[in-house]
Structures are given as C-alpha cells and as structure tokens.
Amino acid sequence: MVHFSTAALVLVASVLPQLSQASGLDTAAVAAGKVYFGTATDNPELTDTAYVAQLSNTNDFGQITPGNSQKWDATEPQQNTFTYTQGDVIADLAKANGQKLRCHNLVWHSQLPSWVTSGTWTNTTLIAVMKNHITNLVTHYKGQCYAWDVVNEGLNEDGTYRESVWYETIGEAYIPIAFAAAAAADPNVKLYYNDYNIEYSGSKATAARNIVKLVQSYGVKIDGVGLQSHFIVGSTPSKSAQAANLAAFTALAVDVAITELDIRMTLPSTAALLSQQSTDYASTVGACMETDGCVGITIWDWTDKNSWVPNTFPGQGAACPWDDNLVKKPAYTGILTALGDTASATSTTTTTSSTTTTSSSSSGSTSVAAHWGQCGGLSWTGPTACASGYTCTYTNPYYSQCL
Ligand SMILES: *[C@@H]1O[C@H](CO)[C@@H](O)[C@H](O)[C@H]1NC(C)=O
C-alpha cells in the first residue's frame, strides 16, 4: 500500500482522482486490465544512459518494440545468413527489465536486402525464401516475444494489395502462408497483421479486415491487428470513431493493439499545439480503453529526441509524450488520465488492486536517480535522491527530475 496523509488523500481525491492508483503509464494500463503500455526503441539510442534509464522505467513501459533490428535487412542480409546480434540486444534488455517484447517484423516490402528485391524468383522459390526467414526468426526468438508483426503494411491506401516482391510473385496467398509458417515455428506467440491508416473506417480498414478473413479462410491462426496510429495533431479520428473501428476488428475474433502511436505537429511547438496533442493522445488511448480486445498501446519512441518524424517529415516533429530533453509534455498527463479513467471504473475488484501493488513494489527502482531521471511526483515510488552533482527539480505535480 502507498501511504498518503489525509491531506494528500483529499488533494488527490479532489483534484486528480484518476491518478490515485497509478504511478505510471504501464501501471495504469495493467490496473485497467490491459496487457501493457510500451514504447519502441532502437539500438543506436542505447548508448544514452539517461534515455535507457527511462526506457527501463517499468512503471511507464511494460513492453518494448525494436524499431529496426529485427527487420529483414538486419537479420538476413545475405541469403540464409542470419544475424541476431542487434535484435538480441533489445530482446535481452526487455528480459532484464521484465518487459514484454513486441517483435517486428517478418514480411514487409521495405528494408529488404537487394538479394530479395533483385532476385529472380518463381512462386515456389520465393515461398521457400519467405518460410525460411520466418522459421529462423520465430524459432530464434521463441519464448521471448509477446507478439510478432507477421505481415507489415501489405495494403495501398485504396485497399488494394501493395505491389511488392511478395504480392507480385506469390499473390495474396503470401499472407496466409506467412502466418502459417510463423504459427508452426512458435504456436504460443501472438501473430499480428500491422498497418497504418486503418485507424478509421474506409477502404483500407475494410481491406485489413478482409486480410483477417483471408487468413482465417485458410484455417490459419491470426491473433491480432496492429493499428500503427502515426497521427497529426488536430486531425486524428475522434475517440468514438477509433473505438467503432477497433470494434469492427475485434468482431472478427482477433485482438487489436495500438502499435506505433505518435502525433506530430508542424514546428515550432506551441502551448496550444501541446494541449491539442494531449487531447489527441487521450482520444486514441481512450478508444483502446473502451475496447475489450485492445490489449495495449505502444508509442513510437517516448522522446522527441529519438523520434523518426523530423527525418521523414521535414518541418514536423515534437510527436512524442516526452520532449527533446526527456521532460514530460502535457501529452503524458493526457495519456495517464485516459488510462486512469478506466482504472477508476474497474478499481472495485480486489485483483486489480493487488496487481497494482505488486507491479509498483517490484519495479526495481534504485535508491538514487541518474541525471534526467525521475525523482518525485504524485504516486512516484522510485528514488527521491539524485546522483552526485544533480538536483531534484520540480517540473509539475506528477514529475520531478534530476537536473
Ligand atoms: C503460389 O503458390 C501458392 C501455394 O501453392 C498458391 O496458393 C498461390 O496461389 C500461388 N501463386 C501464384 C501466383 O501462382
């Protein structure tokens, strides 16, 4: 149990009831019955100790996704030569931290080595190449992944199949064949189709549902659909539109997950944009909270410092809930509130309370926070002292940081 003074309880209950049992994003998500709240990361970022300290804060992140190091160009750069060094670094970090791993990805049109894209294939030889890749990766990571994104971004915006070496050579059958190969290599891992612009109703979302039906029609297992959710501030679909869309997927007896959430803006960032961004994050998180089959939410890295957005969309950025200096933005509170709203609604069960207590007390906090690390805030159970040379500095009621 966390012990509050009466005055503190009154403050928490009157001002921030939804935060009273949540010390972080994953803690709140799990308390509300979700499997995880997590973030993407990538190998080059792991030399940054302040970054790694927060990445490893299991109050916020119960799950991580490797941004690049399990992709085809990283894992099978030459035919049948598999390299797992970089992917293993992320998998080992997740294991050391006690975080779930979403494994990403097996079959995609992008980041393919030239031996795949420039090869001369027949239907039979390309199916063999694809199955060999899937079998090797899924076997190597067997028991380490919560889920695999088996097929990534197989659709055009109009809902037709994307022209890729896979589709052109094998036809739509590449999709059920890929899922069957993954299921054969690890019957326990969750198998997902993952795509973007399927977060609202339309041709592409309908086509993604048809992919679920296609795989099922082959008698092959598909466990979930990942909705990437790379959004733009002020133009995300409403919470109710997102919830209705998620329900249309779960009606097909699959889970859904928000797999790559970020919400970019045209720079520079302003107070108004940051406020709207917080509202927009809350819409997507709220839609997941309203959907029983929505298992979790992954942000596509947690700090603007390591976001893919500025390199891909010039002039845009500030898409993550933490800023370039690893300081929480209003979006953090928007997310926590959206998670906590449902936590309050379901907090009458004893199981939920004890789960919360366990995950808070087993989060492995050290006694001293590192430079940039959290050192205080409402419901914070971690260290309140800073490493030598740094001062615990108040940022807002939820967050103080060693600066
Ligand atoms: C390739 O082979 C698979 C498996 O037999 C089959 O389902 C698919 O339709 C074939 N594709 C083409 C283009 O012939």
The ligand as an SDF file (V2000), in Angstrom:
LIG
                    3D

 14 14  0  0  0  0  0  0  0  0999 V2000
    1.8210  -19.7880  -55.3360 C   0  0  0  0  0  0  0  0  0  0  0  0
    1.7090  -20.9840  -54.6140 O   0  0  0  0  0  0  0  0  0  0  0  0
    0.7720  -20.9440  -53.5550 C   0  0  0  0  0  0  0  0  0  0  0  0
    0.8820  -22.2370  -52.7910 C   0  0  0  0  0  0  0  0  0  0  0  0
    0.6520  -23.3320  -53.5980 O   0  0  0  0  0  0  0  0  0  0  0  0
   -0.6100  -20.6840  -54.1090 C   0  0  0  0  0  0  0  0  0  0  0  0
   -1.5570  -20.6180  -53.0700 O   0  0  0  0  0  0  0  0  0  0  0  0
   -0.5910  -19.3810  -54.8810 C   0  0  0  0  0  0  0  0  0  0  0  0
   -1.8280  -19.1070  -55.4560 O   0  0  0  0  0  0  0  0  0  0  0  0
    0.4840  -19.4170  -55.9530 C   0  0  0  0  0  0  0  0  0  0  0  0
    0.5960  -18.1180  -56.5800 N   0  0  0  0  0  0  0  0  0  0  0  0
    0.6370  -17.9680  -57.9000 C   0  0  0  0  0  0  0  0  0  0  0  0
    0.8060  -16.5790  -58.3860 C   0  0  0  0  0  0  0  0  0  0  0  0
    0.5580  -18.9160  -58.6700 O   0  0  0  0  0  0  0  0  0  0  0  0
  1  2  1  0
  1 10  1  0
  2  3  1  0
  3  4  1  0
  3  6  1  0
  4  5  1  0
  6  7  1  0
  6  8  1  0
  8  9  1  0
  8 10  1  0
 10 11  1  0
 11 12  1  0
 12 13  1  0
 12 14  2  0
M  END
$$$$
